Structures are given as structure tokens and as C-alpha cells.
Amino acid sequence: MQPDYWLERWQEGRIGFHRADPNPRLVEHHPRVLGPTIRVLVPLCGKSADLEWLVTQGHEVVGVELSELAAKAFFDERNLVADRVERGAFVEYRRGALSIFVGDFFAATPELTGHCDGVYDRAALIALPDELRARYAAHLPTLLAPKARALLVTLHYDALGGPPFDVSPDEVSRLFSGFTVTPLASEDARSEAPGPISRGATFVQENSYLLELR
Ligand SMILES: C[S@@+](CC[C@H](N)C(=O)[O-])C[C@H]1O[C@@H](n2cnc3c(N)ncnc32)[C@H](O)[C@@H]1O
């Protein structure tokens, strides 16, 4: 999946993945998973309302997103003015405890993001095809502090194609072999996942995990 695919989706407003409200899984699992953390990385963050929610919980929040349109929209929609700073291959939009780095997640370094002790992944891993998911799981720990903790929310279903892509519990264990993986919850997500259903899925599970870097 090329960057242009996502840039075009943002230009054309094809952002059905976006939710106006904080994600219920984040609100539910935050105390256990991210409560003890300070600096939370949100890879492939879009213009997620979850960024704002995490700031209100007292975190430093670091988003990484390909589309500058998305980063600008996050602040514009809240009538907030952010500082815009060129940071090498990235552009940082910064206001208070939130920075959104516009650029390719796979080019992000800990010098840019700081070492984060928390990660929140909703619709990031599952946005990526097979080969990029392996790269994502390998790159993520390079941006993390020792003992970092992550809340990972995936979709698991029985159809081909994507995004969102199917990520099974087995794949989560395989990809994140450097982490202790604890399943937190599994919900029936058929009503919230029109894509997989239209591709023929007979079940769709939304699975939440706690990942702890070993
Ligand atoms: C399915 S959306 C999810 C956005 C957000 N996590 C949410 O819950 O609303 C995936 C996002 O990843 C971004 N993206 C895709 N590939 C990326 C990459 N290599 N680096 C940074 N962002 C990327 C896309 O522009 C898109 O906004």
C-alpha cells in the first residue's frame, strides 16, 4: 500500500475509519494499560479524537501521521492554533502536551518522537498489508522506552482484502514476540465493520490486547 493511497483518501474525504468520539476500548482499558505511562505514541493517528482524550488524561502524546491535511484538521476542528515546525523529513504540529509528526512512520526515530513508554494502536496495524505489518512490529520497539506498555486494538475476520486487514490472535503473538501479549477482550464487531462484511466475512471480532515490552 503506497503513501499516495492514504493521501488521496484524506484529500477525497474517504475517512470512514474516523470516529468523532473517544474510542470506547481506549476509555475502558486505559486505566490498566496506559494509566501508569507518561508519553504515549499514537502511530498512524489520523485526526483521532483519542489524541485529545489522552492529553486530558495527563499524558504527553505523540502522534505520527502521513497526511498533513489530517494533522491540520485535528487542530482546525477544535479552533486551536498549533506551532508548525520543520523537523527534517517530518513536520511537527505542536500544542501543549500534543505533537503530531507528519511523515512516514517507518522513518520516525526516537530522536524525533522521544522514547515513549506507552503506545495506543487503534486502526494502525490493521491499516497495513501483510509485509508492512511485519515492518511495523519491528520498527515500533525502536521508538519505545524499556518496559513500554501498549493498548492494541485489532480486527479478526474470515475474508480477504482490506484495509482494514484481518489480524488474528496468532499473528499478534508472532508479530510481537518481543512483548508479553495479554488478550483483554474480544467483541462482536459485525455492525461496526461494513468493509469485512461486504467482502464476505461471517464473523468480525474486535480484539484488544495489552502488550508489555520485555
Ligand atoms: C485507518 S486510518 C486510522 C487513523 C486513526 N488511528 C484513527 O483511529 O482514526 C490509518 C491512518 O494511517 C495513516 N498512515 C498510513 N500509512 C502511514 C505511514 N506509513 N506513516 C504514517 N501514517 C500512515 C493514514 O494516512 C491514515 O490516517
Ligand as a Chemical Component Dictionary entry (heavy atoms), coordinates in Angstrom:
data_LIG
# 
_chem_comp.id                   LIG 
_chem_comp.type                 NON-POLYMER 
_chem_comp.pdbx_formal_charge   0 
_chem_comp.three_letter_code    LIG 
# 
loop_
_chem_comp_atom.comp_id 
_chem_comp_atom.atom_id 
_chem_comp_atom.alt_atom_id 
_chem_comp_atom.type_symbol 
_chem_comp_atom.charge 
_chem_comp_atom.model_Cartn_x 
_chem_comp_atom.model_Cartn_y 
_chem_comp_atom.model_Cartn_z 
_chem_comp_atom.pdbx_ordinal 
LIG C1  C1  C 0  -7.285 3.552 9.174  1  
LIG S1  S1  S 1  -6.577 5.114 9.461  2  
LIG C2  C2  C 0  -6.635 5.195 11.247 3  
LIG C3  C3  C 0  -6.372 6.554 11.809 4  
LIG C4  C4  C 0  -6.501 6.633 13.350 5  
LIG N1  N1  N 0  -5.654 5.661 14.010 6  
LIG C5  C5  C 0  -7.917 6.503 13.808 7  
LIG O1  O1  O 0  -8.210 5.629 14.625 8  
LIG O2  O2  O -1 -8.774 7.299 13.361 9  
LIG C6  C6  C 0  -4.873 4.836 9.103  10 
LIG C7  C7  C 0  -4.062 6.116 9.072  11 
LIG O3  O3  O 0  -2.686 5.789 8.894  12 
LIG C8  C8  C 0  -2.075 6.761 8.085  13 
LIG N2  N2  N 0  -0.868 6.104 7.536  14 
LIG C9  C9  C 0  -0.821 5.070 6.664  15 
LIG N3  N3  N 0  0.452  4.704 6.420  16 
LIG C10 C10 C 0  1.229  5.515 7.190  17 
LIG C11 C11 C 0  2.633  5.632 7.382  18 
LIG N4  N4  N 0  3.497  4.835 6.749  19 
LIG N5  N5  N 0  3.101  6.568 8.240  20 
LIG C12 C12 C 0  2.232  7.395 8.902  21 
LIG N6  N6  N 0  0.891  7.336 8.746  22 
LIG C13 C13 C 0  0.394  6.409 7.903  23 
LIG C14 C14 C 0  -3.161 7.127 7.083  24 
LIG O4  O4  O 0  -2.962 8.383 6.486  25 
LIG C15 C15 C 0  -4.410 7.076 7.946  26 
LIG O5  O5  O 0  -4.705 8.338 8.505  27 
# 
loop_
_chem_comp_bond.comp_id 
_chem_comp_bond.atom_id_1 
_chem_comp_bond.atom_id_2 
_chem_comp_bond.value_order 
_chem_comp_bond.pdbx_ordinal 
LIG C1  S1  SING 1  
LIG S1  C2  SING 2  
LIG S1  C6  SING 3  
LIG C2  C3  SING 4  
LIG C3  C4  SING 5  
LIG C4  N1  SING 6  
LIG C4  C5  SING 7  
LIG C5  O1  DOUB 8  
LIG C5  O2  SING 9  
LIG C6  C7  SING 10 
LIG C7  O3  SING 11 
LIG C7  C15 SING 12 
LIG O3  C8  SING 13 
LIG C8  N2  SING 14 
LIG C8  C14 SING 15 
LIG N2  C9  SING 16 
LIG N2  C13 SING 17 
LIG C9  N3  DOUB 18 
LIG N3  C10 SING 19 
LIG C10 C11 SING 20 
LIG C10 C13 DOUB 21 
LIG C11 N4  SING 22 
LIG C11 N5  DOUB 23 
LIG N5  C12 SING 24 
LIG C12 N6  DOUB 25 
LIG N6  C13 SING 26 
LIG C14 O4  SING 27 
LIG C14 C15 SING 28 
LIG C15 O5  SING 29 
# 
